[in-house]
């Protein structure tokens, strides 16, 4: 590995904002925060190659530098794979009902308002994703139901905003408790 300097880390932080160090015993690598395009590739890889495919793609997508053995040697890679899950730690969305039966979703001070989600909305969003690619249906659904939004919601690649947004929309679709019982 070429030695990563504090200057290089400072440059990465300037370019990517969020930079992570992942030490594994005597090896270390540096990763940038994943964007939605990285998550999409990783989830597509997971459909074909399971958790290993997911971790391989995330390491490849977010890799900035470090010891290549982390990607190439199983004993390092398998430890790195477990830590990849911590990249999912995003702020939870706050959902507030509006007077017009819609909901306001707030994430890190940014807000959007959505109307009530209908069965027809879900059908239309599904139609916009015939190849069943990860997150495409959620993007289409948000565009259908959003009535007002801060500018930041236009960035479809901002994972720290999109993940909590999609989770909030999912929870609004499942407000009634249901449990199938075998008789």
Secondary structure in CASP SS format (residue, H / E / C, confidence):
PFRMAT SS
TARGET T0000
AUTHOR 0000-0000-0000
METHOD secondary structure of the structure
MODEL  1
X C 1.00
X C 1.00
X C 1.00
X C 1.00
X C 1.00
X H 1.00
X H 1.00
X H 1.00
X H 1.00
X H 1.00
X H 1.00
X H 1.00
X H 1.00
X H 1.00
X H 1.00
X H 1.00
X C 1.00
X C 1.00
X E 1.00
X E 1.00
X E 1.00
X E 1.00
X E 1.00
X E 1.00
X C 1.00
X C 1.00
X E 1.00
X E 1.00
X E 1.00
X E 1.00
X E 1.00
X E 1.00
X C 1.00
X C 1.00
X C 1.00
X H 1.00
X H 1.00
X H 1.00
X H 1.00
X H 1.00
X H 1.00
X H 1.00
X H 1.00
X H 1.00
X H 1.00
X H 1.00
X H 1.00
X H 1.00
X H 1.00
X H 1.00
X H 1.00
X H 1.00
X H 1.00
X H 1.00
X H 1.00
X H 1.00
X H 1.00
X H 1.00
X H 1.00
X H 1.00
X H 1.00
X H 1.00
X E 1.00
X E 1.00
X E 1.00
X E 1.00
X C 1.00
X C 1.00
X H 1.00
X H 1.00
X H 1.00
X H 1.00
X C 1.00
X H 1.00
X H 1.00
X H 1.00
X H 1.00
X H 1.00
X H 1.00
X H 1.00
X H 1.00
X H 1.00
X H 1.00
X H 1.00
X H 1.00
X H 1.00
X H 1.00
X H 1.00
X C 1.00
X C 1.00
X C 1.00
X C 1.00
X C 1.00
X E 1.00
X E 1.00
X E 1.00
X E 1.00
X C 1.00
X C 1.00
X C 1.00
X C 1.00
X C 1.00
X E 1.00
X E 1.00
X E 1.00
X E 1.00
X E 1.00
X C 1.00
X C 1.00
X E 1.00
X E 1.00
X E 1.00
X E 1.00
X E 1.00
X C 1.00
X C 1.00
X C 1.00
X C 1.00
X H 1.00
X H 1.00
X H 1.00
X H 1.00
X H 1.00
X H 1.00
X H 1.00
X H 1.00
X H 1.00
X C 1.00
X C 1.00
X C 1.00
X C 1.00
X C 1.00
X C 1.00
X C 1.00
X C 1.00
X H 1.00
X H 1.00
X H 1.00
X H 1.00
X H 1.00
X H 1.00
X H 1.00
X H 1.00
X H 1.00
X H 1.00
X E 1.00
X E 1.00
X E 1.00
X E 1.00
X C 1.00
X H 1.00
X H 1.00
X H 1.00
X H 1.00
X C 1.00
X C 1.00
X C 1.00
X C 1.00
X H 1.00
X H 1.00
X H 1.00
X H 1.00
X H 1.00
X H 1.00
X H 1.00
X H 1.00
X H 1.00
X H 1.00
X H 1.00
X H 1.00
X H 1.00
X H 1.00
X H 1.00
X C 1.00
X C 1.00
X C 1.00
X C 1.00
X C 1.00
X C 1.00
X C 1.00
X C 1.00
X C 1.00
X C 1.00
END
